[in-house]
Amino acid sequence: MRHPSPCCLPILLLAAARAMAGDAVDGLKPGCWMEVANSALAAVAPAGVKPNVIAPWSGGAFDSKRDQLIVWGGGHGDYSGNEIYAFNLKTLAWTRVTEPSNPPAKDVPYAADGGPCSRHTYNYLQYLPAIDRFVSLGGAGFWQSGQTGTDHLDAFDFQTKKWAPLKAVPPRAFGIGAFSAVDAATGHVWQHGAGGKCLILAQYAPEKDTWTTHGGQWTEGDNDFSYYLTAAIDAKRQVMYACGGGALWSWKLAASGDIKAEAVTSTGDSQIVKAPSPGFEYHAASDRFIAWSGGAEVFALDPATRVWSRLAPAAGNTVTPSKAAGNGTFGRFRYVPKRDVFVVVNDIAENVFIYRLPKDAAPAKPAKVGR
């Protein structure tokens, strides 16, 4: 029997450690949380830098191809760096994917090296499987003044590690607090403008690089959508919901003509609606919207009845996640389809948390009584 040479041992040990990391996630029991030890994002920051990429209104996206949570943010007077960070669910480790532009861009869309300006990223970051790109659907709160923004749709290619522009976001569909979601049924992304009036809903088809608007100015009434909303799409019913800051809205995406927002009245354990930009995802297997904003409790919304349920942690759970970031969670709470878990990060100096829904996330419906 041949034994590995000493020089191979570090590689074999690393491979074994990575396999064990993936097993730990896959072995997470229903209704339980997992805290990933030594998983603070700050540990992979450039030397001597405190990368303030979460606290200042910053979001994220989930790359289903590479099984990784992407975090990108900063902006205003908070942080000038525009580097991308990714947390891999297989290795349970962060990677600094790119280096910050030097010098950084200041109040303009791009730095001298072509990298997009550091910005607040709210809920307008998405990963688009149809084109395998991580995208920023416009931008707002640029470093350094916070008073500049852009309609540019910037797309990042993880193969080349380069940014490239795509078709610009339509007027009034971007801006401070814009919220977006990807439709799993079509691969298209829908985005609504926020932070002001005269806003519109728009749909982006990545395979064609085209936008379609679904509502002109004022078609939704005198709505001033705040920057405390996070969106998700019920692909089964083709309805987009946006939740947070005391409001719950919906849009019927299959409707013809202008698509107007509906102010949704929900019942049950609905206190999560008051949270600023909570984590908010649609979970197809349970047919529920799943929302979270700190702590071990999770909330599930039944889109058929619009009733919320509070999902307490399982009896054997020993982990309570940290408090959500004060300005909101946005897209840093994401569903991981390959593993049927959720992943979230709240602060650059804190560990990453992973959660699996309880088996009864979707309560059984009463059986029909027949003769």
C-alpha positions in Angstrom: 0.0 0.0 0.0 1.4 3.4 -1.0 1.3 6.2 1.5 1.2 9.9 0.5 4.4 11.7 0.6 4.9 14.4 3.3 4.6 17.2 0.8 1.1 15.9 -0.2 -0.2 15.9 3.4 -1.2 19.6 3.6 -3.2 19.3 0.4 -4.9 16.1 1.5 -5.7 17.7 4.9 -7.1 20.8 3.3 -9.3 18.6 1.0 -10.5 16.6 4.0 -11.3 19.8 5.9 -13.3 21.2 3.0 -15.2 17.9 2.7 -16.0 18.0 6.5 -17.2 21.6 6.1 -19.7 20.7 3.5 -20.8 17.7 5.5 -21.4 20.0 8.5 -23.9 22.1 6.5 -25.6 19.1 4.9 -26.0 17.5 8.4 -27.7 20.5 9.9 -30.9 19.4 11.5 -34.3 21.0 10.7 -35.2 24.0 12.7 -31.5 24.5 13.8 -28.9 27.2 13.3 -25.2 26.7 12.7 -22.5 29.3 13.5 -19.5 29.0 11.3 -16.4 29.3 13.5 -13.7 31.8 12.5 -15.7 33.1 9.6 -15.5 36.9 10.1 -15.2 38.6 6.7 -12.7 41.2 8.1 -10.1 38.4 8.3 -9.7 38.4 4.5 -9.7 42.2 4.0 -6.6 44.1 2.6 -3.9 44.6 5.2 -4.7 47.5 7.6 -8.2 48.0 6.1 -11.5 47.8 7.9 -13.8 47.0 5.0 -17.1 48.6 6.0 -19.1 46.7 3.4 -22.1 45.6 5.5 -23.3 48.3 8.0 -23.9 51.1 5.5 -27.1 50.0 3.8 -25.3 47.2 2.0 -26.7 44.0 0.5 -25.6 40.8 -1.2 -26.6 38.0 -3.6 -26.2 34.2 -3.9 -24.2 32.6 -6.7 -25.9 29.2 -7.1 -23.3 28.0 -9.6 -20.4 28.5 -7.2 -22.4 27.9 -4.0 -21.3 31.3 -2.5 -22.8 34.3 -0.8 -21.6 37.5 -2.4 -21.2 40.8 -0.4 -20.5 44.1 -2.0 -21.0 47.6 -0.5 -19.7 50.6 1.3 -20.1 54.1 -0.2 -21.0 57.5 1.1 -18.6 58.5 3.9 -18.4 54.9 5.1 -16.0 53.1 2.9 -14.1 53.8 -0.4 -13.2 50.2 -1.3 -15.0 48.4 -4.1 -13.7 44.9 -3.6 -16.0 41.9 -3.8 -16.2 39.3 -1.0 -17.6 35.7 -1.3 -18.4 33.1 1.3 -18.3 29.6 -0.1 -20.8 27.0 1.4 -18.5 24.1 0.5 -15.3 25.4 2.2 -17.1 27.6 4.8 -14.6 30.3 4.1 -14.4 33.9 2.8 -12.5 35.0 -0.3 -11.6 38.5 -1.3 -12.4 38.1 -5.0 -11.1 41.4 -6.2 -8.8 44.2 -5.0 -10.0 47.7 -4.3 -9.5 50.3 -7.0 -6.5 52.5 -6.3 -7.2 55.3 -6.3 -10.9 54.8 -5.5 -13.6 56.5 -7.6 -15.0 59.6 -5.9 -18.6 60.6 -6.7 -18.4 59.1 -10.2 -19.5 55.7 -11.6 -16.1 54.3 -12.3 -12.5 54.3 -11.0 -9.6 54.7 -13.4 -9.2 50.9 -13.6 -12.8 50.5 -14.6 -14.1 49.2 -11.3 -17.5 50.5 -10.3 -17.5 53.1 -7.5 -18.1 52.0 -3.9 -21.7 52.5 -3.0 -24.6 51.6 -0.7 -26.1 48.5 -2.4 -29.5 48.0 -0.6 -31.5 45.3 -2.4 -30.4 45.9 -6.0 -27.6 43.3 -6.1 -28.4 40.0 -7.8 -26.8 36.9 -9.3 -28.3 36.1 -12.7 -27.9 32.3 -13.6 -29.0 32.9 -17.2 -25.8 34.8 -17.9 -23.7 33.7 -14.9 -23.1 37.2 -13.7 -23.2 39.1 -10.4 -24.9 42.4 -11.1 -25.5 45.8 -9.6 -28.8 47.2 -11.0 -27.8 50.8 -10.9 -26.2 52.5 -7.9 -26.7 55.1 -5.2 -24.9 56.6 -2.3 -21.5 56.8 -4.0 -18.4 57.3 -2.0 -17.6 60.0 -0.9 -20.5 62.5 -0.7 -23.3 60.0 -1.0 -25.2 62.4 -3.2 -24.4 60.8 -6.6 -25.6 57.6 -8.3 -26.0 56.0 -11.7 -28.4 54.0 -13.9 -25.6 51.8 -15.1 -26.1 48.0 -14.9 -22.7 46.6 -14.0 -22.0 42.9 -14.4 -19.2 41.0 -12.8 -17.7 37.8 -14.5 -16.2 35.4 -11.9 -14.2 33.7 -14.7 -12.3 36.8 -15.9 -12.8 38.8 -12.6 -13.8 41.8 -14.7 -16.8 44.1 -14.6 -18.6 45.1 -17.8 -21.7 47.3 -18.5 -25.0 45.9 -19.7 -28.2 47.7 -20.7 -28.8 50.7 -18.4 -31.7 50.6 -15.9 -34.8 52.6 -17.1 -35.4 56.0 -15.5 -37.1 55.8 -12.1 -36.5 52.1 -11.7 -33.2 52.5 -9.8 -31.9 54.8 -7.0 -31.6 55.0 -3.2 -33.2 51.9 -1.8 -34.3 50.3 -5.1 -35.5 46.7 -4.5 -35.2 43.7 -6.8 -35.7 40.0 -7.1 -35.0 37.2 -9.6 -37.9 35.1 -10.9 -36.7 31.5 -10.7 -39.2 30.5 -13.4 -37.9 32.8 -16.1 -34.5 33.9 -14.9 -35.6 37.5 -15.3 -35.0 40.1 -12.6 -37.6 42.6 -11.6 -36.7 45.9 -9.9 -38.7 48.8 -8.5 -37.4 52.3 -7.8 -37.5 53.6 -4.2 -36.7 56.7 -2.2 -39.1 59.0 -4.0 -42.3 59.4 -5.9 -43.0 58.9 -9.7 -41.4 55.4 -9.5 -41.8 52.4 -11.8 -41.4 48.7 -12.0 -39.1 47.2 -14.7 -38.2 43.8 -15.9 -34.8 42.8 -17.2 -34.3 39.8 -19.6 -30.6 38.9 -19.2 -30.5 36.6 -22.2 -31.5 39.5 -24.4 -30.0 42.3 -22.4 -33.3 44.2 -22.6 -35.5 46.1 -20.1 -39.3 46.3 -20.2 -41.1 48.9 -18.0 -44.4 47.9 -16.4 -45.9 51.1 -15.1 -45.4 54.7 -15.9 -45.0 57.5 -13.5 -47.8 57.8 -10.9 -49.6 54.6 -12.0 -49.3 53.3 -8.4 -50.7 56.4 -6.7 -48.8 58.6 -4.4 -46.4 55.9 -3.1 -43.1 56.9 -1.7 -41.3 53.5 -1.4 -38.8 53.6 1.4 -35.4 52.0 1.5 -36.5 49.5 4.1 -37.9 47.0 1.7 -36.5 43.6 0.5 -38.2 41.8 -2.4 -38.7 38.2 -3.4 -40.8 36.4 -6.1 -43.3 33.7 -5.7 -42.5 31.9 -9.0 -45.5 29.6 -8.6 -48.0 32.4 -8.7 -45.9 34.9 -10.5 -46.2 37.5 -7.7 -43.5 39.7 -6.3 -43.6 40.8 -2.7 -41.6 43.5 -0.9 -41.4 43.5 2.9 -40.0 45.8 5.5 -40.2 49.1 7.3 -43.8 48.4 8.4 -45.1 47.7 4.8 -45.9 44.7 2.7 -46.5 45.2 -1.0 -47.2 42.8 -3.9 -47.2 43.0 -7.8 -48.9 40.5 -10.1 -46.1 40.0 -12.6 -48.2 38.1 -15.2 -50.7 41.0 -15.5 -51.0 42.8 -18.8 -50.3 46.6 -19.1 -49.2 48.6 -16.1 -48.6 46.5 -13.0 -49.8 48.4 -10.0 -48.6 47.7 -6.4 -51.1 46.3 -3.9 -50.7 47.2 -0.2 -51.0 43.8 1.4 -52.8 43.2 4.7 -51.3 40.2 6.4 -52.3 38.5 9.7 -50.7 36.2 12.2 -47.2 36.7 13.6 -46.6 39.7 11.3 -44.2 41.7 13.5 -41.4 40.9 11.1 -43.0 43.3 8.6 -41.8 46.2 10.9 -38.2 45.2 10.6 -36.0 47.4 8.4 -35.2 45.5 5.2 -35.4 42.0 6.7 -33.9 39.0 5.0 -36.7 37.9 2.7 -36.7 34.9 0.3 -39.3 32.6 -1.4 -38.9 28.9 -0.5 -40.6 26.8 -3.2 -40.6 23.5 -1.4 -42.7 24.9 1.5 -44.5 27.4 -0.7 -43.7 30.1 1.8 -41.9 33.5 2.0 -39.2 33.2 4.7 -38.2 36.3 6.6 -35.6 37.0 9.3 -34.2 39.9 11.2 -31.9 38.7 13.9 -32.1 36.1 16.6 -33.1 32.4 16.3 -36.8 32.9 15.2 -37.8 32.9 11.6 -41.1 34.0 10.1 -43.0 32.3 7.2 -45.7 33.9 5.1 -48.3 31.8 3.3 -48.9 33.6 0.0 -52.3 31.9 -0.5 -53.7 33.1 2.9 -51.3 35.9 3.6 -50.9 34.6 7.2 -47.6 34.8 8.9 -46.3 32.0 11.2 -43.5 32.3 13.7 -41.0 29.4 13.4 -39.3 28.8 16.7 -36.0 27.1 16.7 -36.0 23.3 17.3 -35.7 22.0 20.8 -32.2 20.8 20.2 -31.0 24.1 18.7 -28.0 25.6 20.6 -27.2 28.6 18.3 -28.7 32.1 18.3 -27.6 34.3 15.5 -26.4 37.9 16.2 -28.6 40.9 15.9 -29.3 42.0 12.4 -27.4 45.1 11.0 -29.2 48.2 12.1 -29.9 49.5 8.6 -31.2 46.1 7.4 -30.3 42.7 6.1 -31.3 43.2 2.5 -29.8 40.4 0.3 -27.3 39.1 2.8 -29.9 36.5 3.9 -30.1 34.1 1.0 -31.5 30.6 0.2 -29.0 28.0 -0.8 -30.9 25.7 -3.2 -28.2 23.0 -3.5 -28.3 22.4 0.3 -31.8 23.6 1.2 -30.5 26.0 3.9 -30.3 29.8 4.4 -27.1 31.7 4.9 -26.7 35.2 6.5 -24.0 37.6 7.6 -24.6 40.6 9.9 -21.3 42.3 10.4 -17.7 42.1 9.0 -16.4 41.2 12.5 -19.0 38.4 13.2 -19.3 34.9 12.1 -21.6 33.6 9.3 -24.8 31.8 10.3 -26.6 29.0 8.4 -30.2 27.8 9.0 -32.4 24.9 7.9 -36.2 25.2 8.0 -38.2 22.9 10.3 -40.0 20.1 8.6 -43.4 21.7 9.4 -42.5 25.1 7.8 -45.6 24.5 5.6 -48.3 23.1 7.9 -50.3 20.3 6.4 -53.7 21.4 5.0 -56.8 19.9 6.5 -57.9 16.8 4.7 -61.1 17.1 2.7 -64.1 15.4 4.2 -65.9 13.1 1.8 -68.7 10.6 1.8 
